[in-house]
Amino acid sequence: MFGFIIFISKSLALSKFILYVILIKVAPDYRKKFNEQLSLKIKISLCMVNFKNTLVIIPARGGSKRIPKKNIKLINGSPMISWPLAELKKIFKPHQIIVSTDDYEIKAIVESHGLKIPFLRPEKLSDDYTGTMEVASHALDWYENNISKVDHVLIVYPTAVLLSNKDLKLAFRMLEEDQNCDGVFSACNFPFPIQRAMHKQENGYARMIDPSYYLERSQDLPETFHDAGQFYWYTAKAVKEVLNINNTNIKALKLHRNKVIDIDTPEDFDVAEQMLKFFVDESLS
């Protein structure tokens, strides 16, 4: 009986060894893909933290010049703000989400999602010149005075129709791992080296903004990226001090370019709708 057990053990060990050889020698591409998927799953699982001390703020005022009522304009069959709200509700409780708005129509749509708008944004914070951090600071102040204190604040734009809760979790992990970090924002690589950017002169002719990069090879230039305009994870302290990307210790979570769209013009809106349809179809397939 003991010999039989040893035989079985050796057989199992041999089977594992053969599988290992196949993965290492025969299918390196499969092994690489498997390791990448495993790494991603581990990262995401590590981000399954308790968000109970987080406040989510969505700044969504009613005024929009280039695209009227942009924040609630129908896109792929639903008001624009409904898409990020649906994604946020997967990992946050309704009482953790505040939409800062001055618009009753936006208020009605948000409340149709089972959320409450406890206040309307003051007129002085609803013009074209008030920054996002001022709006967030006002909402945070109200929440802590009326509900409870928080450790972190997540700011999400209502136009973030391609928002992913997986990206939010990864960004939160980046923030938690670095005690000196004040925030993490969504970013995206520029498709072309910005050091070689051109501009139009007053005489109508084009010139490089910085001619010193004329002979530099693209592959030798440092990587650059821009704000993706989806979300910002901050410590509550940073929001209270009304810090921003330029005066704080902030990191960037780089997203794939096919997940990023800045909706400022009707053309942008059309592109965003096509991208959203693609991602919805992919998630259902």
VODO-33459 format. One line per field, with one value per residue (C-alpha): residue in one letter; residue number from 0; y, z, x. Coordinates in Angstrom, 1 decimal, m for minus. Example, Ala and Ser with C-alpha at 12.3 -4.5 7.8 and 13.67 -1.06 7.14 Angstrom:
% residues 2
type = c(A, S)
seq = c(0, 1)
c2 = c(m4.5, m1.1)
c3 = c(7.8, 7.1)
c1 = c(12.3, 13.7)
***
This chain:
% residues 285
type = c(M, F, G, F, I, I, F, I, S, K, S, L, A, L, S, K, F, I, L, Y, V, I, L, I, K, V, A, P, D, Y, R, K, K, F, N, E, Q, L, S, L, K, I, K, I, S, L, C, M, V, N, F, K, N, T, L, V, I, I, P, A, R, G, G, S, K, R, I, P, K, K, N, I, K, L, I, N, G, S, P, M, I, S, W, P, L, A, E, L, K, K, I, F, K, P, H, Q, I, I, V, S, T, D, D, Y, E, I, K, A, I, V, E, S, H, G, L, K, I, P, F, L, R, P, E, K, L, S, D, D, Y, T, G, T, M, E, V, A, S, H, A, L, D, W, Y, E, N, N, I, S, K, V, D, H, V, L, I, V, Y, P, T, A, V, L, L, S, N, K, D, L, K, L, A, F, R, M, L, E, E, D, Q, N, C, D, G, V, F, S, A, C, N, F, P, F, P, I, Q, R, A, M, H, K, Q, E, N, G, Y, A, R, M, I, D, P, S, Y, Y, L, E, R, S, Q, D, L, P, E, T, F, H, D, A, G, Q, F, Y, W, Y, T, A, K, A, V, K, E, V, L, N, I, N, N, T, N, I, K, A, L, K, L, H, R, N, K, V, I, D, I, D, T, P, E, D, F, D, V, A, E, Q, M, L, K, F, F, V, D, E, S, L, S)
seq = c(0, 1, 2, 3, 4, 5, 6, 7, 8, 9, 10, 11, 12, 13, 14, 15, 16, 17, 18, 19, 20, 21, 22, 23, 24, 25, 26, 27, 28, 29, 30, 31, 32, 33, 34, 35, 36, 37, 38, 39, 40, 41, 42, 43, 44, 45, 46, 47, 48, 49, 50, 51, 52, 53, 54, 55, 56, 57, 58, 59, 60, 61, 62, 63, 64, 65, 66, 67, 68, 69, 70, 71, 72, 73, 74, 75, 76, 77, 78, 79, 80, 81, 82, 83, 84, 85, 86, 87, 88, 89, 90, 91, 92, 93, 94, 95, 96, 97, 98, 99, 100, 101, 102, 103, 104, 105, 106, 107, 108, 109, 110, 111, 112, 113, 114, 115, 116, 117, 118, 119, 120, 121, 122, 123, 124, 125, 126, 127, 128, 129, 130, 131, 132, 133, 134, 135, 136, 137, 138, 139, 140, 141, 142, 143, 144, 145, 146, 147, 148, 149, 150, 151, 152, 153, 154, 155, 156, 157, 158, 159, 160, 161, 162, 163, 164, 165, 166, 167, 168, 169, 170, 171, 172, 173, 174, 175, 176, 177, 178, 179, 180, 181, 182, 183, 184, 185, 186, 187, 188, 189, 190, 191, 192, 193, 194, 195, 196, 197, 198, 199, 200, 201, 202, 203, 204, 205, 206, 207, 208, 209, 210, 211, 212, 213, 214, 215, 216, 217, 218, 219, 220, 221, 222, 223, 224, 225, 226, 227, 228, 229, 230, 231, 232, 233, 234, 235, 236, 237, 238, 239, 240, 241, 242, 243, 244, 245, 246, 247, 248, 249, 250, 251, 252, 253, 254, 255, 256, 257, 258, 259, 260, 261, 262, 263, 264, 265, 266, 267, 268, 269, 270, 271, 272, 273, 274, 275, 276, 277, 278, 279, 280, 281, 282, 283, 284)
c2 = c(0.0, 2.4, 1.6, 2.4, 5.8, 6.5, 5.5, 7.9, 10.7, 10.2, 10.1, 13.4, 15.0, 13.8, 15.1, 18.6, 18.5, 17.6, 20.4, 22.8, 21.7, 22.2, 25.7, 26.7, 25.1, 24.4, 27.3, 30.5, 32.8, 31.1, 31.2, 34.9, 35.6, 33.4, 35.2, 38.6, 37.6, 36.1, 39.3, 41.5, 39.3, 39.5, 43.3, 43.6, 41.2, 43.3, 46.3, 44.7, 47.0, 48.6, 51.9, 52.9, 55.9, 57.3, 60.0, 60.1, 63.5, 64.0, 67.7, 68.1, 71.7, 72.4, 75.0, 73.7, 76.0, 73.8, 70.8, 71.9, 69.8, 67.7, 65.9, 64.4, 64.2, 60.8, 58.6, 55.0, 55.3, 56.7, 60.1, 60.6, 60.8, 57.5, 55.6, 56.5, 56.3, 52.7, 51.8, 53.6, 51.8, 48.5, 49.3, 52.2, 52.5, 55.2, 57.4, 57.6, 59.3, 63.0, 64.8, 68.5, 70.2, 73.5, 71.9, 70.5, 68.3, 66.7, 66.3, 64.4, 62.0, 61.3, 60.6, 58.2, 56.0, 55.8, 58.5, 61.6, 65.2, 66.8, 70.3, 72.4, 73.9, 77.6, 80.0, 81.3, 77.8, 77.2, 79.6, 78.9, 79.8, 77.8, 74.8, 71.2, 71.3, 74.2, 72.3, 69.1, 71.0, 72.5, 69.0, 67.4, 70.1, 69.5, 65.7, 65.8, 68.4, 66.4, 62.7, 61.6, 62.1, 60.5, 59.6, 59.7, 61.5, 60.2, 62.8, 61.5, 63.5, 62.9, 62.5, 59.5, 57.0, 54.5, 54.5, 51.1, 50.1, 48.0, 51.1, 52.8, 49.9, 50.0, 53.7, 53.4, 50.8, 53.2, 55.9, 53.5, 52.1, 55.5, 57.5, 60.6, 60.5, 63.0, 61.7, 59.5, 60.6, 58.8, 59.5, 58.6, 58.6, 61.2, 59.5, 61.6, 63.1, 66.6, 67.8, 67.9, 69.8, 72.5, 75.8, 78.3, 81.7, 85.1, 85.1, 81.9, 79.6, 76.6, 76.2, 73.8, 75.2, 74.0, 73.7, 72.2, 68.8, 68.9, 66.3, 64.2, 60.7, 60.0, 56.9, 58.9, 61.4, 60.9, 59.5, 62.1, 61.7, 63.9, 64.0, 61.5, 63.4, 60.4, 60.4, 61.7, 59.8, 62.3, 62.2, 64.2, 66.5, 67.4, 68.3, 70.4, 72.3, 72.7, 71.3, 70.3, 68.4, 71.1, 71.7, 68.2, 64.8, 63.0, 59.9, 58.9, 55.6, 55.3, 54.0, 52.5, 55.1, 53.2, 53.9, 57.6, 60.3, 64.0, 65.1, 68.8, 69.1, 67.4, 65.4, 64.2, 63.1, 61.0, 59.3, 58.6, 57.1, 54.7, 53.7, 53.2, 51.0, 48.9, 48.4, 47.6, 45.0, 43.5, 43.2, 41.4, 39.0)
c3 = c(0.0, 0.9, m2.4, m4.3, m2.6, m3.5, m7.1, m7.3, m5.8, m8.3, m11.1, m10.1, m9.7, m13.2, m14.6, m13.1, m14.5, m18.0, m17.9, m16.8, m19.7, m22.1, m20.8, m20.8, m24.0, m26.2, m25.6, m24.5, m26.0, m24.0, m20.8, m21.3, m21.8, m18.8, m16.5, m17.6, m16.9, m13.5, m12.6, m13.5, m11.4, m8.5, m8.8, m8.9, m6.0, m3.9, m4.6, m3.1, m0.1, 2.1, 0.6, 3.5, 4.4, 0.8, m0.6, m4.3, m5.8, m9.3, m10.4, m12.9, m13.4, m15.9, m18.1, m21.1, m24.1, m26.9, m26.2, m24.5, m21.5, m22.1, m18.8, m19.4, m23.2, m24.3, m25.4, m26.4, m25.0, m21.6, m20.1, m20.1, m16.3, m16.0, m17.3, m14.6, m12.0, m12.9, m12.7, m9.4, m7.8, m8.3, m5.6, m3.6, m1.5, m2.6, 0.5, m0.5, m3.8, m4.0, m7.3, m7.0, m9.4, m9.8, m12.2, m11.3, m14.4, m13.5, m9.9, m11.1, m13.3, m10.5, m8.1, m10.5, m9.9, m6.2, m5.2, m3.2, m3.9, m0.5, m1.7, m4.9, m5.7, m4.9, m7.8, m7.0, m7.6, m10.8, m13.3, m16.1, m14.0, m10.8, m10.6, m9.8, m6.5, m5.2, m6.0, m4.4, m1.3, m0.9, m1.2, 1.1, 3.7, 3.6, 3.9, 6.8, 8.7, 8.0, 7.5, 8.6, 8.2, 5.3, 4.5, 0.7, m2.0, m5.5, m8.1, m11.2, m14.2, m15.5, m19.0, m18.0, m19.9, m20.3, m16.5, m15.2, m11.5, m12.1, m13.0, m9.8, m7.7, m9.2, m8.7, m5.1, m4.5, m6.0, m3.5, m0.5, m1.2, m1.1, 2.2, 0.5, m2.3, m2.3, m5.3, m8.4, m11.6, m14.9, m17.7, m21.3, m23.5, m26.2, m29.6, m30.9, m29.1, m27.9, m28.0, m31.8, m31.7, m34.3, m34.1, m36.6, m36.5, m37.1, m40.7, m41.3, m41.6, m39.3, m37.0, m34.3, m30.8, m29.7, m32.7, m30.5, m30.9, m34.7, m35.0, m32.0, m32.8, m31.5, m29.6, m27.7, m26.3, m22.8, m22.6, m22.0, m21.1, m20.5, m18.1, m19.3, m17.7, m16.0, m12.3, m9.5, m6.2, m3.5, 0.2, 2.1, 3.3, m0.2, m1.2, 2.0, 1.1, m2.5, m4.0, m7.7, m10.2, m10.3, m6.6, m5.0, m5.0, m7.6, m9.6, m13.0, m13.8, m17.5, m19.4, m22.8, m25.5, m26.6, m23.2, m23.3, m24.9, m24.1, m24.9, m25.7, m29.2, m31.2, m33.1, m29.8, m28.7, m31.9, m31.4, m27.7, m28.6, m31.0, m28.5, m25.8, m28.1, m28.8, m25.1, m24.2, m27.0, m25.9, m22.3, m23.4, m25.8)
c1 = c(0.0, 2.8, 4.6, 1.4, 1.2, 4.8, 4.1, 1.1, 3.1, 5.9, 3.4, 1.8, 5.2, 6.2, 2.9, 3.6, 7.2, 5.9, 3.4, 6.1, 8.4, 5.5, 4.8, 8.5, 9.8, 6.9, 4.5, 6.5, 3.9, 1.1, 3.2, 3.9, 0.2, m0.7, 1.8, 0.5, m3.1, m2.1, m0.2, m3.2, m5.5, m3.1, m3.0, m6.7, m7.3, m4.9, m7.1, m10.2, m9.9, m12.6, m13.6, m15.8, m13.6, m13.8, m16.0, m16.7, m17.4, m18.8, m18.7, m21.6, m22.8, m25.6, m23.8, m22.0, m21.2, m20.0, m22.2, m25.5, m26.4, m23.4, m23.4, m26.8, m26.8, m27.9, m25.0, m25.6, m29.1, m28.4, m27.6, m23.8, m23.5, m25.3, m22.3, m19.8, m22.5, m23.3, m19.6, m19.0, m22.1, m20.3, m17.7, m19.2, m22.4, m24.9, m24.3, m20.6, m21.3, m22.1, m22.9, m22.2, m24.5, m26.5, m28.9, m32.4, m32.5, m29.1, m30.4, m33.5, m31.4, m29.0, m31.8, m33.3, m30.2, m31.0, m28.6, m29.4, m28.3, m28.2, m27.4, m27.3, m23.9, m23.7, m23.8, m20.3, m18.9, m20.8, m19.2, m16.7, m13.7, m14.1, m11.7, m12.5, m10.6, m12.7, m15.8, m14.5, m13.4, m16.9, m18.5, m16.0, m16.6, m20.4, m20.0, m17.6, m19.8, m23.0, m22.2, m18.7, m15.0, m13.1, m9.5, m9.7, m11.6, m12.2, m13.2, m14.8, m15.9, m19.5, m18.0, m15.9, m18.2, m15.3, m14.6, m13.4, m13.6, m10.5, m8.5, m9.9, m8.7, m5.2, m5.0, m6.0, m3.3, m0.7, m1.9, m1.9, 1.6, 3.3, 2.9, 4.3, 1.8, m1.1, m3.0, m3.2, m4.8, m5.7, m3.3, m2.6, 0.5, 0.8, 0.6, 3.5, 6.5, 5.4, 9.0, 8.6, 5.3, 4.7, 2.8, 1.5, 3.3, 1.7, 2.9, 1.0, 4.1, 4.7, 7.7, 8.7, 8.0, 11.4, 13.8, 16.5, 14.7, 14.8, 17.6, 16.6, 15.3, 11.8, 12.9, 15.5, 13.0, 11.5, 8.0, 5.3, 1.6, m1.5, m4.4, m7.0, m9.8, m11.5, m10.6, m8.4, m7.8, m6.7, m6.1, m8.7, m6.0, m5.0, m8.5, m9.0, m5.8, m7.1, m4.0, m3.8, m1.7, 1.0, 1.6, 1.4, 3.0, 0.9, 1.3, m0.2, m2.0, m1.5, m4.6, m4.6, m5.4, m8.5, m10.0, m9.5, m11.7, m12.0, m15.5, m15.4, m16.9, m19.7, m17.1, m15.6, m19.1, m19.6, m16.2, m17.0, m20.3, m18.7, m16.0, m18.7, m20.7, m17.6, m16.9, m20.5, m20.6, m17.3, m18.5, m21.7, m19.9)
***
